[in-house]
């Protein structure tokens, strides 16, 4: 039995893991609207490995931090698979470095509307910051930086967030370490939006 992996926080990433949590497939699609290709890509991926949806042992998604539209793609697909009795597990991108052995660091992404999100952690605990562009340097603490994708950066932040490690690459390189954490603890994170939907889609008067 296999697991389906979906990450639609930035580009669309689809993967299939075997029962031992090794990648059978790990595919990343850039430059296309994820909503237009997620169904066809998933169908092709499962067909390639001769897997029926009802044969999946589970679906694992990245539930943020991210934006409403992108996160709803993976979440909505997981909701469909519930009809087949497929359990849903999920994680946050900023959890990945800790599981891979990094005892401290800063996970970063742009949050649009001229804001930036920082997640700092070390042995003493964790701190989250959502800062406007004029205060971005308050989040720069000289630690190792992590980003999920190059799309996490813009022209301003790329000059400050230097030599980051990509958590997408950690996912690709260490699936057993990461997904054992998720499955053994049956982790199911709520979708993590930078803002509540009513704020994200607020209509200006």
C-alpha positions in Angstrom: 0.0 0.0 0.0 1.2 3.5 -0.8 0.8 7.1 0.4 -0.1 10.1 -1.9 1.7 13.4 -1.1 0.5 16.8 -2.3 2.0 20.2 -1.7 0.3 23.1 -3.3 1.6 25.9 -1.2 3.9 27.2 -4.0 4.4 25.1 -7.1 2.4 21.9 -7.3 4.4 18.9 -5.9 3.0 15.4 -6.2 4.5 12.3 -4.9 3.9 8.6 -4.1 5.6 6.9 -1.2 5.8 3.2 -0.7 5.0 1.4 2.5 8.5 2.0 3.8 8.1 5.8 3.1 10.5 5.8 0.2 9.7 7.9 -2.9 8.3 6.0 -5.8 7.7 9.3 -7.6 8.4 13.0 -6.7 7.2 15.4 -9.3 7.3 19.2 -9.3 5.3 21.3 -11.8 6.2 24.9 -12.2 4.9 27.6 -14.4 1.3 26.4 -14.6 -1.8 27.1 -12.6 -2.0 24.2 -10.1 -5.8 24.2 -10.1 -5.8 23.4 -13.8 -3.5 20.4 -13.6 -3.8 18.8 -10.1 -6.5 16.3 -11.1 -4.9 15.2 -14.3 -1.4 15.0 -12.8 -2.7 12.9 -9.8 -4.6 10.6 -12.1 -1.5 10.0 -14.3 0.7 9.5 -11.2 -1.6 6.9 -9.6 -2.1 5.2 -13.0 1.6 5.0 -13.6 2.0 3.0 -10.4 -1.2 1.1 -10.9 -2.8 2.4 -7.7 -6.5 2.9 -7.3 -7.6 5.8 -4.9 -9.2 3.3 -2.5 -5.9 1.4 -2.3 -4.1 4.4 -0.8 -3.0 3.9 2.8 -3.2 7.7 3.3 -2.8 11.1 1.8 -0.2 13.6 3.3 -0.4 17.3 2.6 1.6 20.4 3.4 -1.0 22.6 5.1 1.0 25.8 5.3 2.0 28.4 6.0 0.5 29.6 2.8 -2.3 31.3 1.0 -6.0 30.4 0.9 -6.3 29.4 -2.7 -3.2 27.2 -2.9 -3.8 25.4 0.4 -7.5 24.7 -0.5 -6.3 22.7 -3.5 -4.6 20.0 -1.5 -7.1 20.2 1.3 -10.0 19.8 -1.2 -8.3 16.8 -2.8 -7.9 15.2 0.6 -11.6 15.8 1.3 -12.5 13.9 -1.9 -10.4 10.9 -0.9 -12.3 10.7 2.4 -15.1 9.2 0.3 -12.8 6.3 -0.3 -11.9 6.0 3.4 -8.4 7.4 2.8 -7.0 9.0 6.0 -5.5 12.5 5.8 -2.3 13.5 7.5 -0.7 17.0 7.2 2.3 19.0 8.4 3.6 22.6 8.3 6.7 23.4 6.2 8.5 25.0 9.2 8.4 21.7 11.1 10.6 20.0 8.6 14.0 21.4 9.6 13.5 20.4 13.3 12.6 16.9 12.3 15.8 16.7 10.2 18.0 17.6 13.2 18.3 21.4 13.0 18.0 22.5 16.6 17.7 26.2 15.7 16.9 28.3 12.7 14.5 30.7 10.9 11.9 29.6 8.4 10.9 32.4 6.1 8.4 33.3 3.4 6.9 36.4 1.8 3.3 36.8 2.8 2.2 39.3 0.1 0.5 42.6 0.9 4.0 43.8 1.7 4.4 41.5 4.6 6.8 38.7 5.6 6.4 35.7 7.8 9.2 34.4 10.1 9.2 31.3 12.3 12.2 31.2 14.7 13.1 28.3 16.9 15.8 27.2 19.2 16.2 25.1 22.4 14.3 27.8 24.4 11.1 27.7 22.2 9.6 29.2 19.1 8.4 32.6 17.9 6.3 33.7 14.9 6.4 37.1 13.3 4.4 38.7 10.5 6.2 41.9 9.6 5.6 44.7 7.2 8.3 45.4 4.6 9.6 48.4 6.6 10.3 46.2 9.6 11.6 43.1 7.8 15.1 43.4 9.4 13.6 42.8 12.8 13.1 39.2 11.7 16.7 38.7 10.6 18.5 37.1 13.5 21.6 35.7 11.9 20.6 32.1 12.2 20.4 29.5 9.5 17.6 30.3 7.2 15.1 27.9 5.6 12.7 28.6 2.8 10.2 26.2 1.2 10.8 27.3 -2.4 12.6 30.1 -4.3 9.1 31.5 -4.7 9.3 32.3 -0.9 11.6 35.2 -1.8 11.2 38.5 -3.6 13.7 41.2 -4.5 13.8 42.7 -1.0 14.0 39.5 1.0 16.6 37.8 -1.3 19.1 40.4 -0.2 18.6 39.6 3.5 17.8 35.9 3.6 21.2 34.5 2.5 22.1 30.9 1.6 18.8 29.4 2.7 18.2 25.7 2.9 15.1 24.6 0.9 12.6 22.5 2.9 11.2 21.1 -0.4 14.7 19.5 -0.9 14.7 18.2 2.7 11.3 16.5 1.9 12.8 15.0 -1.2 16.0 13.8 0.6 14.6 12.6 3.9 11.1 11.2 3.5 11.5 8.5 6.1 12.6 10.8 8.8 9.9 13.4 8.1 6.9 11.2 7.3 7.5 8.8 10.2 7.1 11.8 12.5 3.8 12.7 10.8 2.4 9.1 10.6 3.6 7.8 14.0 1.9 10.8 15.7 -1.0 10.9 13.3 -0.4 14.6 12.7 -3.2 16.6 11.1 -2.5 20.3 11.0 -5.2 22.8 10.3 -4.7 24.9 7.2 -2.3 27.8 8.2 -3.2 31.0 6.3 -1.3 34.2 6.9 -4.6 35.9 7.4 -8.2 34.8 8.1 -10.2 34.3 4.8 -12.4 37.3 5.7 -9.3 39.5 5.9 -7.6 37.9 2.9 -10.6 38.6 0.6 -11.8 41.8 2.2 -13.4 44.2 -0.3 -12.2 47.7 -0.1 -15.0 50.3 0.3 
